Amino acid sequence: MADESMVRNLAAQALAIWPQEAPLYARYALPRSPRILDAGCGTGEIASRLAGLFPKALVLGIDIIDEHLALARSRYERLAPAPPSSARAYRSSLPATGRSISRCAGTCCNRFRIPAAC
């Protein structure tokens, strides 16, 4: 499922939609150091752009495809404040963060129960 054509497709999609999405994300009144969840982050294309848009944010990307997460970690390690860890999750098992999420991004958000975030 994590083949090269899928990776290229994810990159092309992010390149095409980010100019429209960036202003939408920028208008949110987020805390100084927001916690952003990118549900279904794939290869980290949008999560990395969110980290650039909100430099003080903690951006958590989760996906069910380990190969995509590994690629995201290898491409965007410079954005991680600490050594990245695996964030593989299914819809019923989000990683426990101990704090709330400020904003939820991604096409899978409506499948997660985070009422204050989405």
Contacts in CASP RR format, 6 or more apart in sequence:
PFRMAT RR
TARGET T0000
AUTHOR 0000-0000-0000
METHOD contacts of the structure
MODEL  1
MADESMVRNLAAQALAIWPQEAPLYARYALPRSPRILDAGCGTGEIASRL
AGLFPKALVLGIDIIDEHLALARSRYERLAPAPPSSARAYRSSLPATGRS
ISRCAGTCCNRFRIPAAC
1 65 0 8 1.000
2 65 0 8 1.000
2 66 0 8 1.000
2 67 0 8 1.000
2 68 0 8 1.000
2 71 0 8 1.000
7 43 0 8 1.000
7 68 0 8 1.000
7 71 0 8 1.000
10 42 0 8 1.000
10 43 0 8 1.000
10 44 0 8 1.000
10 45 0 8 1.000
10 68 0 8 1.000
11 43 0 8 1.000
11 45 0 8 1.000
13 45 0 8 1.000
14 45 0 8 1.000
14 46 0 8 1.000
14 49 0 8 1.000
15 45 0 8 1.000
18 46 0 8 1.000
18 49 0 8 1.000
21 46 0 8 1.000
22 49 0 8 1.000
22 53 0 8 1.000
25 50 0 8 1.000
25 53 0 8 1.000
25 54 0 8 1.000
25 103 0 8 1.000
25 105 0 8 1.000
26 53 0 8 1.000
28 103 0 8 1.000
30 36 0 8 1.000
30 54 0 8 1.000
30 57 0 8 1.000
30 102 0 8 1.000
30 103 0 8 1.000
31 102 0 8 1.000
32 56 0 8 1.000
33 56 0 8 1.000
33 57 0 8 1.000
33 58 0 8 1.000
34 54 0 8 1.000
34 56 0 8 1.000
34 57 0 8 1.000
34 58 0 8 1.000
34 102 0 8 1.000
34 103 0 8 1.000
35 57 0 8 1.000
35 58 0 8 1.000
35 60 0 8 1.000
35 97 0 8 1.000
35 99 0 8 1.000
35 100 0 8 1.000
35 101 0 8 1.000
35 102 0 8 1.000
35 103 0 8 1.000
36 47 0 8 1.000
36 50 0 8 1.000
36 54 0 8 1.000
36 57 0 8 1.000
36 58 0 8 1.000
36 59 0 8 1.000
36 60 0 8 1.000
36 101 0 8 1.000
36 102 0 8 1.000
36 103 0 8 1.000
36 104 0 8 1.000
36 105 0 8 1.000
37 60 0 8 1.000
37 61 0 8 1.000
37 62 0 8 1.000
37 94 0 8 1.000
37 101 0 8 1.000
37 103 0 8 1.000
37 104 0 8 1.000
37 105 0 8 1.000
37 109 0 8 1.000
37 112 0 8 1.000
37 114 0 8 1.000
37 117 0 8 1.000
38 44 0 8 1.000
38 46 0 8 1.000
38 47 0 8 1.000
38 50 0 8 1.000
38 59 0 8 1.000
38 60 0 8 1.000
38 61 0 8 1.000
38 62 0 8 1.000
38 105 0 8 1.000
38 106 0 8 1.000
39 61 0 8 1.000
39 62 0 8 1.000
39 104 0 8 1.000
39 105 0 8 1.000
39 106 0 8 1.000
39 107 0 8 1.000
39 108 0 8 1.000
39 109 0 8 1.000
39 111 0 8 1.000
39 112 0 8 1.000
40 61 0 8 1.000
40 62 0 8 1.000
40 63 0 8 1.000
40 64 0 8 1.000
40 106 0 8 1.000
40 107 0 8 1.000
40 108 0 8 1.000
41 47 0 8 1.000
41 61 0 8 1.000
41 62 0 8 1.000
41 63 0 8 1.000
41 68 0 8 1.000
41 69 0 8 1.000
41 72 0 8 1.000
41 87 0 8 1.000
41 106 0 8 1.000
42 63 0 8 1.000
42 65 0 8 1.000
42 68 0 8 1.000
42 69 0 8 1.000
42 72 0 8 1.000
43 68 0 8 1.000
43 71 0 8 1.000
43 72 0 8 1.000
43 75 0 8 1.000
44 61 0 8 1.000
44 68 0 8 1.000
44 71 0 8 1.000
44 72 0 8 1.000
44 75 0 8 1.000
44 76 0 8 1.000
46 105 0 8 1.000
46 106 0 8 1.000
47 59 0 8 1.000
47 61 0 8 1.000
47 72 0 8 1.000
47 76 0 8 1.000
47 105 0 8 1.000
48 72 0 8 1.000
48 75 0 8 1.000
48 76 0 8 1.000
48 79 0 8 1.000
50 57 0 8 1.000
50 59 0 8 1.000
50 105 0 8 1.000
51 57 0 8 1.000
51 59 0 8 1.000
51 76 0 8 1.000
51 79 0 8 1.000
52 79 0 8 1.000
57 102 0 8 1.000
58 81 0 8 1.000
59 79 0 8 1.000
60 87 0 8 1.000
60 95 0 8 1.000
60 97 0 8 1.000
60 101 0 8 1.000
61 69 0 8 1.000
61 72 0 8 1.000
61 87 0 8 1.000
62 87 0 8 1.000
62 88 0 8 1.000
62 89 0 8 1.000
62 94 0 8 1.000
62 95 0 8 1.000
63 69 0 8 1.000
63 72 0 8 1.000
63 87 0 8 1.000
63 88 0 8 1.000
63 89 0 8 1.000
64 88 0 8 1.000
64 89 0 8 1.000
64 90 0 8 1.000
66 86 0 8 1.000
66 88 0 8 1.000
69 86 0 8 1.000
69 87 0 8 1.000
69 88 0 8 1.000
73 80 0 8 1.000
73 84 0 8 1.000
77 84 0 8 1.000
87 95 0 8 1.000
89 95 0 8 1.000
91 108 0 8 1.000
91 111 0 8 1.000
91 112 0 8 1.000
94 112 0 8 1.000
94 114 0 8 1.000
100 114 0 8 1.000
100 116 0 8 1.000
100 117 0 8 1.000
101 114 0 8 1.000
101 116 0 8 1.000
101 117 0 8 1.000
102 117 0 8 1.000
103 117 0 8 1.000
104 112 0 8 1.000
104 114 0 8 1.000
104 117 0 8 1.000
104 118 0 8 1.000
109 117 0 8 1.000
109 118 0 8 1.000
110 118 0 8 1.000
112 118 0 8 1.000
END
